Amino acid sequence: MGPKDLAHVLRHLTAQTQPPELLVGLHTADDAAVWRLDSERALVQTVDFFTPIVDDAYTFGAIAAANSLSDVYAMGGTPFMALAIAAFPEKVSKDVLAEIFRGGADTATGAGVVIAGGHTVIDDEPKYGLCVTGMVHPDRVLTKDAAREGDVAFLTKPIGTGVITTALKKERASAKHVDEAVRSMRRLNRDAARVVAGFPEIRACTDITGFGLLGHGYEMASASGVCFEIDAAAVPLLPGAMEYVEGDLLPGGADRNRDYLSESDASGEPRAAVGERVPAPLAGLLYDPQTSGGLLFTTPEAAAANVVDAFARAGQDVWRIGRFAPGRGVWVS
């Protein structure tokens, strides 16, 4: 579901009164809910599932699990338990379903997470994902509304998974490009999140998924009351992504993201605007819906160099892609 439709269907739920134990709920459009247990512990809860984006059943299960776990990492939490949620046509081989579940279970086990149960239904199209529970200290919850003027924005994975998997479905993707995209999607955000956890200065974070870099960037800018200024040339791209955009292979989700972000917010200004000097294919990729994308987080300028050094020492990728400035919405130059 696109961001515009989602906002419409959730409008009544977001009007509900929030109990004090619910530290993060629907009101902030964050990646997961957070419920305070006591002064030292809070539960992080999320659920995510989707249809196959690759041909191999095991790989699909692994990607779906990594994608689901990511929301807990984006909140600063550590996942420890999950429930599987799945829907499958009766005609699908049970061996295929077993491979999907095995891929998800192996990824969860590698993250130190136990799959303790779940639920399945019969449906026309396969779907798989996890409901994940994690733990975080109440004072170290990362949210979308904590970006401040002058903060630097960092991204931990290249973008382009949406256009590459679309090219795969249309049998126009090279095996090398698909392998790189799969490797990125299967990689947990756990290790990047551990580096982030070492910096108390980092308070704002999200992961890049279905609404694309611009959509999730707008959520952060809007919640924080600042303008997210993105340097388009600094945004890392997966190999082949630009080629497939130029071949008119952007998925439909990119159009939905673009339509929503092009509309005006309460101030009468577009939610996101792209400068004329940004090449059209590159601009298109900024709307590309991602699967199991990287973390987008902010830090004060004074800590930026130390953050880059820490990521390098941990052997983790990180790219500085912009800053937060006075104003509102997203501006891409």
WONOR-V560251 format. One record per residue. SS is DSSP state (@ for helix, = for strand, . for the rest). PSI is psi as a letter, one per 20 degrees, with the letter a starting at -180 (none if undefined). OMEGA is omega in radians with two decimals (NA if undefined). Layout:
ss: {SS & SS}
psi: {PSI & PSI}
omega: {OMEGA & OMEGA}
//
This chain:
ss: {. & . & @ & @ & @ & @ & @ & @ & @ & . & . & . & @ & @ & @ & . & . & . & . & . & . & = & = & = & . & @ & @ & @ & . & . & . & . & = & = & = & = & . & . & . & . & . & = & = & = & = & = & = & = & = & = & . & . & . & . & . & . & @ & @ & @ & @ & @ & @ & @ & @ & @ & @ & @ & @ & @ & @ & @ & @ & @ & @ & . & . & . & = & = & = & = & = & = & = & = & = & = & = & . & . & . & . & . & @ & @ & @ & @ & @ & @ & @ & @ & @ & @ & @ & @ & @ & @ & @ & @ & @ & . & . & . & = & = & = & = & = & = & = & = & = & . & . & . & . & = & = & = & = & = & = & = & = & = & = & . & @ & @ & @ & . & . & = & @ & @ & @ & . & . & . & . & = & = & = & = & = & . & . & . & = & . & @ & @ & @ & @ & @ & @ & @ & @ & @ & . & . & . & . & . & @ & @ & @ & @ & @ & @ & @ & @ & @ & @ & @ & @ & . & . & . & @ & @ & @ & @ & @ & @ & @ & @ & . & . & . & . & . & . & = & = & = & = & . & . & . & . & @ & @ & @ & @ & @ & @ & @ & @ & @ & @ & @ & @ & @ & . & . & = & = & = & = & . & @ & @ & @ & . & . & = & . & . & . & @ & @ & @ & @ & @ & @ & . & . & . & . & . & @ & @ & @ & @ & @ & @ & @ & @ & @ & @ & @ & . & = & . & . & . & . & . & = & . & = & = & = & . & . & . & . & . & @ & @ & @ & @ & @ & @ & @ & @ & . & . & . & . & . & . & . & = & = & = & = & = & = & @ & @ & @ & @ & @ & @ & @ & @ & @ & @ & @ & @ & @ & . & . & . & . & . & = & = & = & = & = & = & = & . & . & . & = & = & = & = & .}
psi: {p & r & h & g & h & g & h & g & h & i & h & h & h & i & i & q & p & p & q & h & h & n & h & p & b & h & h & j & k & r & h & r & q & p & p & p & g & a & i & i & q & q & q & p & p & r & q & q & q & r & r & p & i & r & h & p & g & g & g & g & g & g & g & h & g & g & g & g & h & h & h & g & h & h & j & j & r & o & q & i & q & q & p & q & p & q & p & q & q & h & i & p & p & h & h & g & h & h & h & g & h & g & g & g & g & h & g & g & g & h & j & k & p & p & o & j & b & a & q & q & r & p & r & h & p & q & q & q & a & q & o & p & p & a & q & q & p & h & i & k & p & p & r & i & j & j & q & q & p & i & q & q & p & q & q & i & q & q & r & j & h & g & h & g & h & g & h & g & h & j & k & j & q & q & h & g & h & g & g & g & g & g & g & g & h & i & p & q & j & g & h & h & h & h & g & g & h & i & o & i & h & o & h & p & q & r & q & o & c & h & j & r & g & h & g & h & h & g & g & g & g & g & h & i & k & r & p & o & o & p & o & h & i & i & p & q & q & q & p & i & g & h & g & h & g & h & j & l & j & p & r & h & h & h & g & g & g & g & g & g & h & i & q & q & a & h & i & j & q & q & h & q & p & p & q & h & i & p & q & g & g & g & g & h & h & h & i & p & p & q & p & l & a & r & p & o & r & q & q & q & h & h & i & g & h & h & g & g & g & g & g & g & h & i & k & q & q & q & p & o & i & a & r & p & r & q & b & r & b & p & p & p & none}
omega: {3.14 & -3.07 & -3.13 & 3.13 & -3.14 & 3.11 & -3.13 & -3.06 & -3.12 & -2.98 & 3.13 & -3.14 & -3.12 & 3.11 & -3.12 & 3.08 & -3.10 & 3.12 & -3.06 & 3.13 & 3.14 & -3.09 & 3.12 & 3.12 & -3.08 & -3.02 & -3.06 & 3.14 & 3.14 & -3.02 & -3.11 & 3.05 & 3.13 & -3.11 & -3.13 & 3.03 & 3.09 & -3.06 & -3.08 & -3.00 & 3.00 & 3.09 & 3.03 & -3.05 & 3.12 & 3.04 & 3.12 & 3.06 & -3.13 & -3.14 & -3.11 & 3.10 & 3.05 & -3.06 & -3.06 & -3.05 & -3.14 & -3.13 & 3.08 & 3.12 & -3.14 & 3.13 & -3.13 & 3.13 & 3.12 & 3.13 & -3.14 & -3.14 & -3.04 & -3.09 & 3.09 & 3.09 & -3.12 & 3.12 & -3.10 & -3.05 & 3.07 & -3.13 & 3.11 & -3.11 & 3.12 & 2.97 & 3.14 & 3.04 & -3.01 & 3.06 & -3.06 & 3.00 & 3.13 & -3.07 & -3.13 & -3.14 & 3.11 & 3.08 & 3.09 & 3.13 & 3.12 & 3.12 & 3.08 & 3.13 & 3.13 & 3.10 & 3.11 & -3.11 & 3.14 & 3.11 & 3.12 & 3.14 & 3.11 & 3.12 & -3.11 & -3.09 & 3.10 & 2.97 & -2.95 & -3.12 & 3.12 & -3.10 & 3.10 & 3.04 & 3.05 & -3.13 & -3.10 & -3.09 & -3.13 & 3.05 & -3.13 & 3.06 & -3.08 & 2.87 & -2.95 & 3.05 & 3.12 & 3.14 & 3.10 & 3.02 & -3.10 & -3.13 & -3.10 & 3.09 & 3.08 & -3.08 & 3.13 & -3.00 & -3.05 & 3.06 & -3.10 & 3.08 & -3.13 & 3.11 & 3.05 & 3.13 & 3.11 & 3.09 & -3.01 & 3.06 & 3.02 & 3.09 & 3.11 & -3.10 & -3.11 & -3.10 & 3.14 & 3.12 & 3.03 & 3.07 & 3.10 & -3.14 & -3.13 & 3.08 & 3.14 & -3.11 & 3.06 & -3.13 & -3.14 & -3.13 & 3.11 & 3.13 & 3.13 & 3.12 & 3.13 & 3.12 & 3.12 & -3.10 & -3.14 & -3.10 & 3.12 & 3.00 & -3.09 & -3.04 & 3.06 & 3.14 & 3.11 & 3.09 & 3.12 & -3.11 & 3.14 & -3.11 & 3.10 & 3.10 & -3.14 & -3.10 & -3.09 & -3.11 & 2.98 & 3.00 & -3.05 & -3.12 & -2.92 & -3.14 & 3.10 & -3.13 & -3.12 & -3.12 & 3.14 & 3.03 & 3.09 & 3.11 & 3.14 & -3.14 & -3.11 & -3.13 & -3.08 & 3.14 & 3.13 & 3.09 & 3.09 & 3.14 & -3.07 & 3.01 & -3.01 & -3.10 & -3.11 & -3.10 & -3.12 & -3.11 & 3.03 & 3.09 & 3.12 & -3.06 & -3.12 & 3.13 & -3.09 & 3.04 & 3.12 & 3.07 & 3.07 & -3.10 & 3.05 & 3.12 & 3.14 & 3.12 & 3.10 & 3.11 & 3.11 & 3.09 & -3.14 & -3.13 & -3.13 & -3.07 & 3.09 & 3.11 & -3.12 & 3.02 & -3.07 & -3.12 & -3.10 & 3.12 & 3.08 & 3.11 & 3.10 & 3.12 & -3.12 & -3.12 & -3.09 & -3.10 & 3.12 & 3.14 & -3.08 & 3.12 & 3.12 & 3.09 & 3.12 & -3.14 & 3.13 & 3.07 & -3.03 & 3.10 & -3.10 & 2.99 & -3.13 & 3.13 & -3.07 & 3.07 & 2.97 & -3.10 & -3.11 & 3.06 & 3.04 & -3.13 & -3.08 & -3.11 & -3.00 & -3.11 & 3.12 & 3.10 & 3.12 & 3.13 & -3.13 & 3.09 & 3.13 & 3.13 & -3.14 & -3.12 & -3.10 & 3.10 & 3.01 & -3.14 & 3.03 & -3.00 & 3.14 & -3.10 & 3.08 & -3.01 & 3.06 & 3.14 & -3.12 & 3.10 & -3.12 & 3.07 & -3.12 & 3.13 & NA}
//
